[in-house]
Every structure is written in C-alpha cells, then in structure tokens.
Amino acid sequence: MITALVLGLALVYLILVAATESFLQPVCIMTAVPFGVAGAAAALRLLGIPVSLPVYVGLMILCGLIVNVNVVMTYTINRLRRSGESMEDAVSHGAERRLRAILMTVCTTICASLPLLLDRGAGSSIWSPFALTLASGMAATGLLSLVLTPVLYKTLAGLRMQTGNSGPQAP
C-alpha cells in the first residue's frame, strides 16, 4: 500500500507537470501533502489506532483532497498573474478569493467524516480509522494550505525571476 501511495503521488506530480507546464508549480501544490499525512499519523498514534487498509485508502483520498485544495489556489493566482496583477497582489487576492472554497472543502470533509468516526456499531472498526485519517489530515493541512501555498508560490516565483525568466507567467 505504501508503494501504491508513492506511485499515486508520483503520477499526480507528473500530471500536474503536464497541466502547469512547470516543474516547480507541482512542488508548490504538493508541499502540503506531508503535513496532512503527518496530521493523520499523529491522530492515529495519539488514539492508538493501528495502520490498516482503511487508513491507507484514507491517506490516498486525503492526498487527492489536499492537492485539489492547492490546485484551486494556485490556478487562481496564475490567472491573476496572467491578467496583469503584480506578484504581491496576485498572491494576496488569490488566497483571499479562494478562502471560502478551501474552508468549505476542509469543513465538509471533516463534518462528513464525523458520523463514520463516532459510530460504534457493526463495521466501525473498519470505517473509524478511515474517517479519522481524513478528518485529522484535512484539519492539519486545511488552514496551513492557506498560508503555505501562497508563501511558497511567491518564493518559487522569486527564484524563477532570479534565474532570468522575469515574464508575467506563473512559476
């Protein structure tokens, strides 16, 4: 399952490289994934829940959700940069414009996981670790993505400008 998770992340990276036509932007998009995985791992360890197949499935879904949240923000910043906004304005306006969508994604994921997480009936031993993985991972990375992604975007764009590519395109 770890191999499947790593291969899945590698494929997501390659798809993002093709979609963004950049090697750096997918790094910016996927940087929050380790924080989400760490949040899920911390919650599992804290509650003494062993890693099992439902946890691995939850991690795969969690990685996709985290990438989706960051793609939304990054593409919004790219669109603002292409429309002529400065880097500072594009990053701040992009984060501001996508704040509600990102918070809604995080909140709905956590709230949708709660019934599975709190259920103590038949099958709860399977669904509870799955739900805990999703809820804790999204809680750990949701707000972090609102800060980390814009800062990293701006940093990577600055690195690109230092190497001589100072056009209005995204990093």
N, C-alpha and C positions, 0 to 999 in steps of 0.2 A: 504493500500500500504506500509506503514511503517512496518507492520508485515511481509509482503511478502519480503521486503528488508532485514530485520533482519534474517528471516528464510533462505533466499538465502545465506547470508553471513555465517550463521552457517553451512549450508550444504557445502559450499565451504571450510570452515575450516576443516570439517570432511573428505572431500575428500582429501584435502592436507595432513592431518594427515595420512591417509591410504597410500597415494602416497610416502610421505617422511619418513614414519615410525618414526616420531618425533612429539612431541607436541610443541616444540619451533620453529622449522623452519616455520610452517604456520603462527605463530605470526610475525616472521620476514617478511614474504611475504606479509601479510595483513596490516602491520603497516601504509603503505602509503594511505590506503583507506580513513581514516578520513580526511587526508589533501586534497584529491581530492574532497570529499564531501563538505568540508569547502570552498574550492575554488569556487565550483559551487554555494553554498549557498550565498557566498559573492557577486558573479556576479549577481545573481538573485535579491538580496536585493538592490544592487547598482543601478540596472536598473529598480527597482520597478516592477518586473515581479512576479506575484503570483505563488505559488506552485500548480501545477495541475498534472493530469495524465501523460502528456508527460514528465514532469520533473521527476516524479518517474520512468518512464520507462528509461529515460536517465540516472538516477542515478544507476539503476540496470546494465545497459550496461557499464557505467563508472566503476563500481566496478569490473566487469569482465575484462575490459581492464587493469586496474591497477594491478590486481592480475596476469594477463598474463605477463605484463612487469616485475614484480618482480620474477615470476617463472623462466623466461628466465635467469635472472641474477643469482638467487640462484642456479639453476641447473648447470650453468656454473661453479660457484665457487665450488660446490660439486664435479663436475667432475675433476677439477684441484686438489682439495684436495686428491681425491682418487688416482690420478696419482702420488702423492708423493710431491707436492709442499707445501711449508710452508704456514701457515695461511696468513701471510702478502702478500706473492707473489700471492697466490690464489685469495685473495680478490682484490688486485690491478689489476692483469691480467684479472680476471673475469669481473670487471667493465669496463676495457679498451676494452676487446673483444666484449662486448655486447653494448657498447656505440652507435654505428651506428644503430643497430637494435632497440634500445629503442628510440633514437631520430627520427628514421623513423616512428615508431608507433605513437609517440606523434604528429609529424608534419602531417602525413597523416590523423590522426583523426581530428586535428584542421582544416586542409585545406578542408577535406570532409564535415565538419560542416558549413563552411562559406557560401556556396550557400543557405542552409536552413536558416541560421542565418540572412543573408542580404536580403532575399526575402521579398517583401512587397505585394505580390499578394494574391489570394484566398488561404486559408489554412495556411497562415503564422502565424496566432495566435496560431496554434497548433504546427507547426514544429519549430518555432523560439525558444521557451523555451527549447525544446528538444535539439536543436543544441547548444544553449548557455550552457546548462548543460554539454554536452560532451566536448565542446571546453574549457570552463573555468576550468572544473575539470582536464582535461588532462594537460592543461597549468600549473595548480597549482602543480600537482604531478609529472609531467614528469621529470624535472631536479632534483627534490627532491629525486626521487627514485634512481637516480644515486649516490647520496650521502648517503641517509638514509639507504638503504638496505645493502650496504657493511659494514657500520659502525655498524649497528645493528647485522648483521651476525657475525662479529668479536666479538662483545660484548657477544652475546649469546654463541658463541663457547668458549670464555674465562670462562664464568660461568659454562659451562659443564665441562671444564677441571679442574676447582676448586673443583667440586664435585667428582672427581676421575675418570672420563671417559676421559682419555687423548689420546685415539687412533686417528688414522688419519681420522676417519669418520667425516662426517659433523654434525653440531649441531642438 
